[in-house]
């Protein structure tokens, strides 16, 4: 770029829709005025490695998309007035705060600052970005959310907020009351021990709420109204009892409680959720499954693998739509009576303490792969009879 590099670049831009430069040596910062030389030729710029402390977008620059994959030395992003930035993505940088010139980026729709050094998110910094839809600040060091304290002149327009992999310990749902368009809220992989919903709040459009891999031992969401919520992810926490969910979740389709510390399961718990299709409670410490009062569920998939279940009783629970029941890696010694009521269900019951002669009765199910069985190798029951072998399927007893 110190001799005829600029001319060669312009010719390349004129001849191709996309130009890739493996290595570029410039005498000045490769942002700022340098960008102005090419602003009329390109709409999108990506930097694989950026080595300067500051990235600057000059006044009047018309480039709409900036992507910076690695910028370990970059501590500041400065945007001038009248910029046309619609998407800004920065990864692996040294930014410790949201850019102070963010209000100048009035056309911004996507802001992603990942794997950097942000420690605080001040929500009032977003008030002037009225068309900002996606905010991804995952894998930073955010410990605190500072809410908007007074009702803003205009509500925030954010639809997707990702704060995955930060250092949050407490979450107050009232922090999001000025985000009426919020569709997806991802706060998994933090250190959250408490989630407060002390005052009633309605999140009219929220469809996805991810709280996986935190340190939540108990959860009470009864003050929330979530009429459109479809997915709730609570896996990887330390829940010892089923959470108190909103009284009505008419659209809830999938609930994940995998990898917690639950010990009992009463299927009547799911009565308020008429469209719940998939339930995942694998990798817990559940010993018994029962139904305390009659209930009809819409569930099609029930995953209870890797528990300690010795008793499985569906009496009182009507699940006419169920197609897949996963009971592998438990402590069952009695074959669960499910085929009598649901003859077409697919059942996984491998690695349980079942007698092989019990499984012989279901040979046809095994051949059709409707029944997946492979008792635990150390099971004392496996060697008491013989091993059922069916060509091209799993052995029902491993020897």
PyMOL commands that set and color helices and strands:
alter all, ss='L'
color gray80, all
select helices_A, chain A and resi 5-15+33-36+100-104+123-126+173-176+267-272+356-360+363-367+382-384
alter helices_A, ss='H'
color red, helices_A
select strands_A, chain A and resi 44-47+54-57+65-68+76-79+87-91+110-114+120-122+134-136+144-146+160-162+170-172+184-186+194-196+201-202+208-210+224-225+231-233+254-256+264-266+278-280+288-290+295-296+301-303+311-312+317-318+324-326+346-348+371-372
alter strands_A, ss='S'
color yellow, strands_A
deselect
rebuild
show_as cartoon
